[in-house]
Amino acid sequence: DVRLDRFIRRKYQEIPLTGIFRLLRKGVIRVNGKKKKPAYRLQENDVVRVDIATRPSGPKKLIILPAEQKKTLAAALVFEDADIALYNKPPGLAMHAGSGHKYGFTEMIQAATRNPSFTFVNRIDKATAGLVIGAKNKQAARNLSELLRRHEVEKIYFTMVHGLVKEDTFTVSSFLKKEDTRVEEHASEAQGAKKAESLFTVIKRFANNTTLLEARLVTGRTHQLRVQLANLSHPIIGDTKYGGKKAKTMLLFSGRVVIDAYGIDVRLPLPEYFS
């Protein structure tokens, strides 16, 4: 029961995580003859096929960025050492190239740093802003991915939700499953549903019937915080997919990352659009 992207990463350590996502998206990597998402959990007797003949070869071609965009990306860097870089991803920018966009935040950073080996080891939604964890080389990517697997990286989010949340602190533990374009929450482990656990703390309740929350992920499922809060009747402001009212930006922010193994504890102030 291992994620497909992590399984491929172990077998093909020379391929960066962004390359694995690209190969999965293009169908170069298939499971039982079918395209699968990176988060697909391999089951007993699954057959994974990598079409070597169509695998890209040679050095990766970097995209060309305008000088102004390079300055913007340089300003987004909030921490770096020899192996790791933490960036503040702006809202509305996808993490990777995909349908509808030729490149994402990952490809932009690779181009800005002239480092095709650079990869992000975690992902946040296109609409979500804030800290993402980058590895400058393959060994750092392996080390960080292992820390994530062992839940030794703490990722803390801040979000503004509709309604006045009653409890000061609470835990949500449920099971999530991708259904078409949405993620659905289940009370028990239905077929394909994965356990999702989040810890919430109220920071402030406002007179306009909204609440500012801190959220800590125990697990990291797709749309985890968005779905769990929506099903508590406290959808995130701006998250129209799950019942939130329309806003210029979805009010979900990755504001703090703690990696004890590297002595890293980075915090960002809330963006102005939270005001």
WOKAHU-V866618 format. One record per residue. N is the residue number from 1. RES is the residue in three letters. PHI is phi in whole degrees, -180 to 180 (NA if undefined). OMEGA is omega in radians with two decimals (none if undefined). D_LAST is the distance of its C-alpha to the last C-alpha in Angstrom with 2 decimals. Layout:
n=N res=RES phi=PHI omega=OMEGA d_last=D_LAST
n=N res=RES phi=PHI omega=OMEGA d_last=D_LAST
This chain:
n=1 res=ASP phi=NA omega=-3.13 d_last=42.50
n=2 res=VAL phi=-118 omega=3.09 d_last=40.75
n=3 res=ARG phi=-63 omega=-3.11 d_last=38.15
n=4 res=LEU phi=-61 omega=-3.10 d_last=39.89
n=5 res=ASP phi=-63 omega=3.13 d_last=37.89
n=6 res=ARG phi=-71 omega=3.09 d_last=38.68
n=7 res=PHE phi=-62 omega=3.13 d_last=42.31
n=8 res=ILE phi=-65 omega=-3.12 d_last=42.65
n=9 res=ARG phi=-61 omega=3.13 d_last=40.99
n=10 res=ARG phi=-68 omega=-3.09 d_last=43.69
n=11 res=LYS phi=-79 omega=-3.09 d_last=46.46
n=12 res=TYR phi=-124 omega=-3.06 d_last=45.35
n=13 res=GLN phi=-67 omega=-3.14 d_last=43.76
n=14 res=GLU phi=-79 omega=-3.13 d_last=44.28
n=15 res=ILE phi=-94 omega=3.11 d_last=41.80
n=16 res=PRO phi=-66 omega=-3.10 d_last=38.13
n=17 res=LEU phi=-58 omega=3.11 d_last=35.62
n=18 res=THR phi=-63 omega=3.10 d_last=34.42
n=19 res=GLY phi=-67 omega=3.10 d_last=38.09
n=20 res=ILE phi=-64 omega=3.10 d_last=38.53
n=21 res=PHE phi=-59 omega=-3.13 d_last=35.65
n=22 res=ARG phi=-66 omega=-3.14 d_last=37.31
n=23 res=LEU phi=-65 omega=3.10 d_last=40.72
n=24 res=LEU phi=-67 omega=-3.12 d_last=39.49
n=25 res=ARG phi=-63 omega=-3.10 d_last=37.78
n=26 res=LYS phi=-86 omega=3.11 d_last=40.99
n=27 res=GLY phi=82 omega=3.06 d_last=43.24
n=28 res=VAL phi=-66 omega=3.05 d_last=45.10
n=29 res=ILE phi=-105 omega=-3.14 d_last=44.43
n=30 res=ARG phi=-133 omega=3.07 d_last=45.39
n=31 res=VAL phi=-118 omega=-3.09 d_last=45.99
n=32 res=ASN phi=54 omega=3.09 d_last=49.07
n=33 res=GLY phi=80 omega=-3.08 d_last=49.12
n=34 res=LYS phi=-121 omega=3.04 d_last=45.61
n=35 res=LYS phi=-70 omega=3.13 d_last=42.31
n=36 res=LYS phi=-134 omega=3.08 d_last=39.80
n=37 res=LYS phi=-76 omega=3.11 d_last=36.15
n=38 res=PRO phi=-56 omega=-3.07 d_last=35.49
n=39 res=ALA phi=-83 omega=3.13 d_last=34.44
n=40 res=TYR phi=-57 omega=3.14 d_last=37.74
n=41 res=ARG phi=-93 omega=-3.13 d_last=39.61
n=42 res=LEU phi=-67 omega=3.13 d_last=43.23
n=43 res=GLN phi=-112 omega=3.11 d_last=45.82
n=44 res=GLU phi=-58 omega=3.13 d_last=49.43
n=45 res=ASN phi=77 omega=3.00 d_last=51.73
n=46 res=ASP phi=-64 omega=3.09 d_last=48.98
n=47 res=VAL phi=-112 omega=3.13 d_last=50.34
n=48 res=VAL phi=-100 omega=-3.14 d_last=48.04
n=49 res=ARG phi=-120 omega=3.04 d_last=49.37
n=50 res=VAL phi=-112 omega=-3.11 d_last=48.26
n=51 res=ASP phi=-79 omega=-3.06 d_last=49.96
n=52 res=ILE phi=-58 omega=-3.07 d_last=50.93
n=53 res=ALA phi=-62 omega=-3.11 d_last=52.57
n=54 res=THR phi=-105 omega=3.09 d_last=49.29
n=55 res=ARG phi=-68 omega=3.11 d_last=47.21
n=56 res=PRO phi=-64 omega=-3.14 d_last=45.96
n=57 res=SER phi=-125 omega=3.14 d_last=47.96
n=58 res=GLY phi=82 omega=-3.11 d_last=47.75
n=59 res=PRO phi=-66 omega=3.14 d_last=44.82
n=60 res=LYS phi=-71 omega=3.12 d_last=41.54
n=61 res=LYS phi=-84 omega=-3.12 d_last=40.86
n=62 res=LEU phi=-82 omega=3.07 d_last=37.56
n=63 res=ILE phi=-74 omega=3.13 d_last=35.54
n=64 res=ILE phi=-103 omega=-3.11 d_last=35.36
n=65 res=LEU phi=-107 omega=3.01 d_last=32.01
n=66 res=PRO phi=-64 omega=-3.11 d_last=31.46
n=67 res=ALA phi=-58 omega=-3.11 d_last=31.08
n=68 res=GLU phi=-65 omega=3.13 d_last=27.58
n=69 res=GLN phi=-69 omega=3.08 d_last=26.45
n=70 res=LYS phi=-62 omega=3.11 d_last=28.14
n=71 res=LYS phi=-65 omega=3.12 d_last=26.10
n=72 res=THR phi=-63 omega=3.14 d_last=22.83
n=73 res=LEU phi=-68 omega=3.10 d_last=24.19
n=74 res=ALA phi=-62 omega=3.12 d_last=25.38
n=75 res=ALA phi=-71 omega=-3.14 d_last=21.92
n=76 res=ALA phi=-78 omega=3.12 d_last=20.71
n=77 res=LEU phi=-75 omega=-3.10 d_last=23.30
n=78 res=VAL phi=-114 omega=3.09 d_last=21.96
n=79 res=PHE phi=-159 omega=2.97 d_last=25.23
n=80 res=GLU phi=-158 omega=2.93 d_last=28.83
n=81 res=ASP phi=-135 omega=-3.07 d_last=32.35
n=82 res=ALA phi=-66 omega=-3.02 d_last=35.64
n=83 res=ASP phi=-119 omega=-2.96 d_last=34.82
n=84 res=ILE phi=-123 omega=3.03 d_last=31.11
n=85 res=ALA phi=-140 omega=3.06 d_last=28.04
n=86 res=LEU phi=-107 omega=-3.12 d_last=24.41
n=87 res=TYR phi=-119 omega=3.04 d_last=22.20
n=88 res=ASN phi=-98 omega=-3.10 d_last=18.53
n=89 res=LYS phi=-73 omega=3.09 d_last=19.02
n=90 res=PRO phi=-73 omega=3.09 d_last=16.82
n=91 res=PRO phi=-70 omega=3.08 d_last=15.92
n=92 res=GLY phi=84 omega=-3.12 d_last=18.75
n=93 res=LEU phi=-118 omega=-3.14 d_last=21.49
n=94 res=ALA phi=-69 omega=-3.14 d_last=24.21
n=95 res=MET phi=-71 omega=-3.05 d_last=25.62
n=96 res=HIS phi=-137 omega=3.02 d_last=29.17
n=97 res=ALA phi=-60 omega=3.14 d_last=31.32
n=98 res=GLY phi=-172 omega=-3.14 d_last=32.13
n=99 res=SER phi=-64 omega=3.12 d_last=32.88
n=100 res=GLY phi=94 omega=3.09 d_last=31.11
n=101 res=HIS phi=-149 omega=-3.05 d_last=30.21
n=102 res=LYS phi=-72 omega=3.11 d_last=32.86
n=103 res=TYR phi=-150 omega=-3.14 d_last=30.83
n=104 res=GLY phi=-122 omega=-3.09 d_last=27.68
n=105 res=PHE phi=-60 omega=-3.14 d_last=25.71
n=106 res=THR phi=-61 omega=-3.12 d_last=28.77
n=107 res=GLU phi=-64 omega=3.11 d_last=31.21
n=108 res=MET phi=-67 omega=3.13 d_last=29.04
n=109 res=ILE phi=-68 omega=3.08 d_last=28.96
n=110 res=GLN phi=-57 omega=-3.13 d_last=32.68
n=111 res=ALA phi=-70 omega=-3.09 d_last=33.39
n=112 res=ALA phi=-66 omega=-3.11 d_last=31.31
n=113 res=THR phi=-97 omega=-3.08 d_last=33.01
n=114 res=ARG phi=55 omega=-3.09 d_last=36.36
n=115 res=ASN phi=-131 omega=-3.13 d_last=36.52
n=116 res=PRO phi=-67 omega=3.12 d_last=37.46
n=117 res=SER phi=-83 omega=-3.13 d_last=37.58
n=118 res=PHE phi=-63 omega=3.09 d_last=33.86
n=119 res=THR phi=-150 omega=3.02 d_last=32.20
n=120 res=PHE phi=-92 omega=-3.09 d_last=29.12
n=121 res=VAL phi=-96 omega=3.00 d_last=30.18
n=122 res=ASN phi=-134 omega=-3.08 d_last=27.21
n=123 res=ARG phi=-131 omega=2.95 d_last=25.28
n=124 res=ILE phi=-127 omega=-3.08 d_last=21.86
n=125 res=ASP phi=-60 omega=3.11 d_last=21.34
n=126 res=LYS phi=-55 omega=-3.09 d_last=21.02
n=127 res=ALA phi=-79 omega=-3.10 d_last=17.63
n=128 res=THR phi=-89 omega=3.08 d_last=16.37
n=129 res=ALA phi=-108 omega=2.99 d_last=15.20
n=130 res=GLY phi=121 omega=-2.97 d_last=16.07
n=131 res=LEU phi=-69 omega=2.96 d_last=19.25
n=132 res=VAL phi=-131 omega=-2.98 d_last=22.62
n=133 res=ILE phi=-101 omega=-3.11 d_last=25.96
n=134 res=GLY phi=-113 omega=3.07 d_last=28.64
n=135 res=ALA phi=-113 omega=-3.09 d_last=32.35
n=136 res=LYS phi=-84 omega=-3.12 d_last=34.35
n=137 res=ASN phi=-147 omega=-3.04 d_last=37.67
n=138 res=LYS phi=-65 omega=-3.13 d_last=39.33
n=139 res=GLN phi=-65 omega=3.10 d_last=40.16
n=140 res=ALA phi=-63 omega=3.12 d_last=36.60
n=141 res=ALA phi=-63 omega=3.12 d_last=35.51
n=142 res=ARG phi=-65 omega=-3.12 d_last=38.17
n=143 res=ASN phi=-63 omega=-3.12 d_last=37.24
n=144 res=LEU phi=-68 omega=3.11 d_last=33.53
n=145 res=SER phi=-62 omega=3.11 d_last=34.36
n=146 res=GLU phi=-68 omega=3.08 d_last=36.69
n=147 res=LEU phi=-63 omega=3.08 d_last=34.11
n=148 res=LEU phi=-64 omega=3.14 d_last=31.75
n=149 res=ARG phi=-61 omega=-3.12 d_last=34.71
n=150 res=ARG phi=-89 omega=3.14 d_last=35.42
n=151 res=HIS phi=58 omega=3.13 d_last=31.82
n=152 res=GLU phi=-106 omega=3.01 d_last=31.76
n=153 res=VAL phi=-121 omega=-3.12 d_last=28.44
n=154 res=GLU phi=-98 omega=3.13 d_last=25.35
n=155 res=LYS phi=-118 omega=-3.04 d_last=22.26
n=156 res=ILE phi=-118 omega=-3.10 d_last=19.09
n=157 res=TYR phi=-113 omega=3.04 d_last=16.12
n=158 res=PHE phi=-129 omega=-3.07 d_last=12.68
n=159 res=THR phi=-148 omega=3.06 d_last=11.65
n=160 res=MET phi=-108 omega=-3.06 d_last=9.87
n=161 res=VAL phi=-120 omega=3.05 d_last=12.90
n=162 res=HIS phi=-74 omega=3.06 d_last=14.39
n=163 res=GLY phi=90 omega=3.11 d_last=16.28
n=164 res=LEU phi=-97 omega=-3.14 d_last=16.74
n=165 res=VAL phi=-71 omega=-3.02 d_last=18.34
n=166 res=LYS phi=-76 omega=-3.05 d_last=21.41
n=167 res=GLU phi=-78 omega=3.13 d_last=22.58
n=168 res=ASP phi=-71 omega=3.07 d_last=20.98
n=169 res=THR phi=-137 omega=3.13 d_last=22.46
n=170 res=PHE phi=-161 omega=3.14 d_last=24.25
n=171 res=THR phi=-118 omega=3.05 d_last=25.95
n=172 res=VAL phi=-116 omega=3.10 d_last=26.42
n=173 res=SER phi=-127 omega=-3.08 d_last=29.65
n=174 res=SER phi=-151 omega=3.12 d_last=30.87
n=175 res=PHE phi=-127 omega=-3.08 d_last=32.53
n=176 res=LEU phi=-117 omega=3.13 d_last=31.03
n=177 res=LYS phi=-143 omega=3.11 d_last=33.02
n=178 res=LYS phi=-74 omega=3.11 d_last=32.33
n=179 res=GLU phi=-126 omega=-3.09 d_last=33.65
n=180 res=ASP phi=57 omega=-3.08 d_last=33.84
n=181 res=THR phi=-97 omega=-3.11 d_last=30.32
n=182 res=ARG phi=-122 omega=3.00 d_last=28.58
n=183 res=VAL phi=-110 omega=-3.12 d_last=28.69
n=184 res=GLU phi=-109 omega=-3.13 d_last=30.18
n=185 res=GLU phi=-100 omega=3.11 d_last=30.13
n=186 res=HIS phi=-124 omega=3.13 d_last=33.48
n=187 res=ALA phi=-78 omega=-3.13 d_last=34.54
n=188 res=SER phi=-132 omega=-3.06 d_last=37.40
n=189 res=GLU phi=-81 omega=3.05 d_last=38.42
n=190 res=ALA phi=-71 omega=-3.12 d_last=39.47
n=191 res=GLN phi=-59 omega=3.12 d_last=41.16
n=192 res=GLY phi=86 omega=3.13 d_last=38.82
n=193 res=ALA phi=-80 omega=-3.09 d_last=35.89
n=194 res=LYS phi=-118 omega=-3.12 d_last=34.49
n=195 res=LYS phi=-64 omega=3.12 d_last=33.14
n=196 res=ALA phi=-134 omega=-3.11 d_last=29.39
n=197 res=GLU phi=-133 omega=-3.13 d_last=27.94
n=198 res=SER phi=-137 omega=3.10 d_last=24.41
n=199 res=LEU phi=-113 omega=-3.06 d_last=23.32
n=200 res=PHE phi=-121 omega=3.06 d_last=20.17
n=201 res=THR phi=-135 omega=3.08 d_last=18.70
n=202 res=VAL phi=-75 omega=3.05 d_last=16.24
n=203 res=ILE phi=-93 omega=-3.14 d_last=13.72
n=204 res=LYS phi=-161 omega=3.01 d_last=12.24
n=205 res=ARG phi=-105 omega=-3.04 d_last=12.96
n=206 res=PHE phi=-114 omega=-3.10 d_last=11.11
n=207 res=ALA phi=-66 omega=-3.14 d_last=13.23
n=208 res=ASN phi=-87 omega=3.06 d_last=12.16
n=209 res=ASN phi=67 omega=3.04 d_last=14.09
n=210 res=THR phi=-131 omega=-3.11 d_last=11.67
n=211 res=THR phi=-136 omega=3.04 d_last=11.96
n=212 res=LEU phi=-94 omega=-3.08 d_last=10.47
n=213 res=LEU phi=-119 omega=2.86 d_last=13.66
n=214 res=GLU phi=-100 omega=-3.12 d_last=15.50
n=215 res=ALA phi=-129 omega=3.10 d_last=18.25
n=216 res=ARG phi=-114 omega=-3.13 d_last=21.45
n=217 res=LEU phi=-87 omega=2.96 d_last=23.88
n=218 res=VAL phi=-85 omega=3.00 d_last=27.53
n=219 res=THR phi=-117 omega=-3.10 d_last=28.56
n=220 res=GLY phi=-131 omega=-3.14 d_last=26.98
n=221 res=ARG phi=-87 omega=3.09 d_last=27.80
n=222 res=THR phi=-59 omega=3.09 d_last=26.55
n=223 res=HIS phi=59 omega=-3.02 d_last=23.49
n=224 res=GLN phi=-54 omega=-3.10 d_last=24.03
n=225 res=LEU phi=-65 omega=-3.09 d_last=20.61
n=226 res=ARG phi=-62 omega=-3.10 d_last=19.95
n=227 res=VAL phi=-72 omega=-3.09 d_last=23.35
n=228 res=GLN phi=-62 omega=3.13 d_last=23.51
n=229 res=LEU phi=-69 omega=3.11 d_last=20.28
n=230 res=ALA phi=-61 omega=-3.12 d_last=21.33
n=231 res=ASN phi=-77 omega=2.98 d_last=24.71
n=232 res=LEU phi=-94 omega=-3.08 d_last=23.33
n=233 res=SER phi=66 omega=3.06 d_last=21.93
n=234 res=HIS phi=-130 omega=-3.12 d_last=18.33
n=235 res=PRO phi=-63 omega=3.13 d_last=17.65
n=236 res=ILE phi=-73 omega=3.11 d_last=14.60
n=237 res=ILE phi=-61 omega=-3.12 d_last=12.32
n=238 res=GLY phi=92 omega=-3.12 d_last=13.76
n=239 res=ASP phi=-93 omega=-3.06 d_last=16.88
n=240 res=THR phi=-67 omega=3.12 d_last=19.44
n=241 res=LYS phi=-62 omega=-3.07 d_last=22.32
n=242 res=TYR phi=-118 omega=2.95 d_last=21.94
n=243 res=GLY phi=99 omega=3.10 d_last=20.89
n=244 res=GLY phi=-79 omega=3.10 d_last=17.14
n=245 res=LYS phi=-72 omega=-3.09 d_last=16.16
n=246 res=LYS phi=-63 omega=3.07 d_last=15.81
n=247 res=ALA phi=-144 omega=-3.13 d_last=12.59
n=248 res=LYS phi=-60 omega=-3.14 d_last=12.58
n=249 res=THR phi=-139 omega=3.04 d_last=11.95
n=250 res=MET phi=-66 omega=-3.04 d_last=12.75
n=251 res=LEU phi=-89 omega=3.04 d_last=10.13
n=252 res=LEU phi=-134 omega=-2.96 d_last=12.78
n=253 res=PHE phi=-136 omega=3.05 d_last=12.96
n=254 res=SER phi=-82 omega=-2.92 d_last=16.20
n=255 res=GLY phi=-103 omega=-3.12 d_last=15.16
n=256 res=ARG phi=-152 omega=3.06 d_last=18.52
n=257 res=VAL phi=-132 omega=3.11 d_last=22.20
n=258 res=VAL phi=-123 omega=3.07 d_last=25.19
n=259 res=ILE phi=-127 omega=-3.04 d_last=28.72
n=260 res=ASP phi=-60 omega=-3.10 d_last=31.12
n=261 res=ALA phi=-60 omega=3.13 d_last=34.13
n=262 res=TYR phi=-111 omega=-3.12 d_last=32.85
n=263 res=GLY phi=65 omega=-3.08 d_last=31.17
n=264 res=ILE phi=-104 omega=3.00 d_last=27.76
n=265 res=ASP phi=-144 omega=-3.06 d_last=24.51
n=266 res=VAL phi=-111 omega=3.11 d_last=21.59
n=267 res=ARG phi=-125 omega=3.08 d_last=17.95
n=268 res=LEU phi=-118 omega=3.03 d_last=14.97
n=269 res=PRO phi=-70 omega=3.10 d_last=11.67
n=270 res=LEU phi=-64 omega=3.10 d_last=8.61
n=271 res=PRO phi=-62 omega=-3.12 d_last=7.90
n=272 res=GLU phi=-61 omega=-3.09 d_last=5.62
n=273 res=TYR phi=-71 omega=3.01 d_last=5.35
n=274 res=PHE phi=-79 omega=-3.08 d_last=3.82
n=275 res=SER phi=-69 omega=none d_last=0.00
